[in-house]
Amino acid sequence: MFRNASRSLTTSEEVYEYALTLLDRREHGEKELVQKLKRRCTSALLIREAVEKLKQYDLINEKRYAIRVFEAWRGKKVYGRLHLQAELLKKQVDEQFIPEILDSLSEEEEGRRLEAAYQQIARRRDKKYDVSTEKGVASLARYFSAKGFGPSLIRRGIERAKKDREQ
């Protein structure tokens, strides 16, 4: 029914059905769903009605969506807390849930993720990350930073690399 992406939605029923189709594919947050509905419907009133109906039936649940985004992120084993925060913001998770999600990532788990990121780079044996040079240390620090680790974990990762080099 909704294969033709250029066809605009004009009735409340069509907007609701299209929203259900989107939610059938995967979980969406309210902001993301509204954005997608706006591409096909110009009536803010019809969109608002559909979203309210979906909320009433608990088909849109911001906390559940935030947890799903977190669980999907957790599957990526080599990223840190700052990457998680960026991912939550990119996926338009309601800001009231972001601190709670970030708190559920323990320091121990983030340490394991740092170790996994380090192992990924150590397997390459790339001279670019040779910690005996300033350039190598800077490259390794940038690598950890790009993976979303904070300063204390970056220092820990560099120390780990130096210890491996001595052995």
C-alpha positions in Angstrom: 0.0 0.0 0.0 2.8 2.4 0.8 5.4 1.4 -1.8 5.1 4.6 -3.7 7.2 7.0 -1.6 6.1 10.1 -3.5 2.4 9.5 -2.7 1.4 11.8 0.0 -0.8 10.7 2.9 -4.0 12.7 3.2 -6.1 10.9 5.8 -5.7 10.1 9.4 -6.0 6.4 8.6 -3.3 6.5 6.0 -0.8 8.3 8.3 -1.5 5.8 11.1 -1.1 2.8 8.8 2.2 4.2 7.4 3.4 4.8 10.9 2.6 1.2 11.8 4.5 0.0 8.7 7.5 2.0 9.8 7.3 0.6 13.4 6.9 -2.9 12.0 10.3 -2.7 10.4 12.1 -1.5 13.6 11.6 0.5 16.8 11.5 4.3 16.3 11.7 7.2 18.7 8.9 9.8 18.5 11.1 12.5 16.9 12.4 10.2 14.3 9.0 8.8 13.5 7.5 12.4 13.2 10.4 13.3 10.8 9.6 10.3 8.6 5.9 11.0 8.6 6.5 14.7 7.6 8.2 13.4 4.4 4.8 12.0 3.3 2.3 14.1 5.1 2.0 17.9 5.3 -0.6 18.0 8.0 0.9 18.4 11.5 -2.5 17.6 12.9 -2.8 14.2 11.2 0.7 13.4 12.3 0.1 14.4 15.9 -3.1 12.3 16.0 -1.3 9.2 14.7 1.6 9.7 17.2 -0.8 10.1 20.1 -2.7 7.0 19.1 0.6 5.0 18.8 1.6 6.3 22.3 -1.8 5.3 23.7 -1.2 1.7 22.5 2.4 1.8 23.7 3.7 1.3 20.2 6.0 4.3 20.7 7.8 4.2 24.0 10.8 6.5 24.4 12.5 4.5 27.2 12.2 1.2 25.3 13.6 2.9 22.2 16.6 4.3 24.3 17.3 0.8 25.6 17.1 -0.7 22.1 19.6 1.9 20.8 21.9 1.1 23.8 21.7 -2.7 23.2 22.5 -2.2 19.5 25.4 -0.1 20.4 26.6 -2.6 23.0 27.0 -5.1 20.1 29.8 -2.9 18.8 32.5 -4.1 21.2 35.2 -1.5 20.6 33.6 1.9 21.4 33.6 4.0 24.6 31.1 6.2 26.5 31.5 9.3 24.4 30.7 7.3 21.2 27.6 5.9 23.0 26.5 9.5 23.9 27.0 10.6 20.3 25.0 7.6 19.1 22.1 8.3 21.5 22.0 12.0 20.3 22.2 10.9 16.6 19.3 8.5 17.0 17.3 11.3 18.7 16.8 9.5 22.0 14.8 11.6 24.4 17.4 13.6 26.4 15.9 12.6 29.8 17.0 9.0 29.2 20.6 9.7 28.1 22.1 10.1 31.6 20.4 6.9 32.8 21.7 4.9 29.8 25.2 6.3 30.2 25.2 5.4 33.9 24.3 1.8 33.0 27.7 1.5 31.2 30.1 0.5 34.0 33.7 1.6 34.1 34.6 -2.1 34.1 32.7 -2.7 30.8 34.3 0.4 29.3 37.7 -0.9 30.3 37.0 -4.2 28.5 35.9 -2.3 25.5 39.2 -0.3 25.6 41.1 -3.6 25.7 39.1 -4.9 22.7 39.9 -1.7 20.8 43.6 -2.0 21.7 43.7 -5.7 20.7 42.2 -4.7 17.3 45.0 -2.3 16.7 47.8 -4.5 18.2 47.0 -7.3 15.8 47.8 -5.0 12.9 51.4 -4.4 14.1 51.2 -1.1 12.3 54.2 1.1 12.8 51.9 4.1 12.8 51.0 3.2 16.4 54.5 2.5 17.7 54.4 4.0 21.2 58.2 4.4 21.3 57.8 7.6 19.2 55.8 10.7 19.9 53.9 10.4 16.6 53.0 6.8 17.5 51.6 7.8 20.9 49.7 10.7 19.3 48.2 8.3 16.6 47.2 5.8 19.3 45.6 8.6 21.4 43.7 9.8 18.3 42.6 6.2 17.6 41.2 5.8 21.1 39.6 9.2 21.0 37.9 8.4 17.7 36.5 5.2 19.3 34.8 7.4 22.0 37.1 6.9 25.0 37.8 9.7 27.5 41.2 11.0 28.6 41.7 8.6 31.5 41.0 5.6 29.4 43.2 6.9 26.6 46.1 7.2 29.1 45.4 3.6 30.3 45.4 2.3 26.7 48.7 4.0 26.0 50.2 2.6 29.1 49.0 -0.8 28.1 50.6 -0.4 24.7 53.9 0.7 26.3 53.9 -2.3 28.6 53.3 -4.6 25.6 56.2 -3.0 23.8 58.6 -3.6 26.7 57.8 -7.3 26.8 
